[in-house]
Amino acid sequence: AGNNKSSTSPSPLKAATDIASSAQEATPANDVVGAISFENVESNSWNGTKLPLVVASPSSTVRTSSFDCLADTGAHKNYLSKAVALKLCDELAVTTVPLCEAHVSKQVDGTPLVAKASLKLRVSVGKLVPTDPVLTFYILDNMSPSAIIGIKGMQKLRLQITLS
């Protein structure tokens, strides 16, 4: 098992051409499962631009919260609405940190968005583990959608974007 040399003994994992040309050699369905091995494989595939994030305090994953977040490849930073940030502070016992200098971002139409505080959260797409990255979210008073993850956050989460 594990090599691709040609032989007369049937392999449970046959190439499609082998199965098509020799249907009688195809392994019964109940035997195929035993021939497949995988470790820690979970699907991280979504249709659309909203990601289901699970977050926790950077120092503890005992309490978690979840929300949908817009994946925005045009944004470099991550953003939360003030309402979502306050909810997370309450649920996770975390606090926002005032910024020394206001962070100004511009929307697509050029309208400035000003953040005066940030919030650090351990973030996962799926089951949260202590080794998931800690991301900084800038807090904006009014924003729609209520949560945005930018391209750098997506990179830290090791997300892949497939265009089809």
Order of alpha helices (4+ residues) and beta strands (2+ residues): alpha-alpha-beta-beta-beta-alpha-beta-beta-beta-beta-alpha
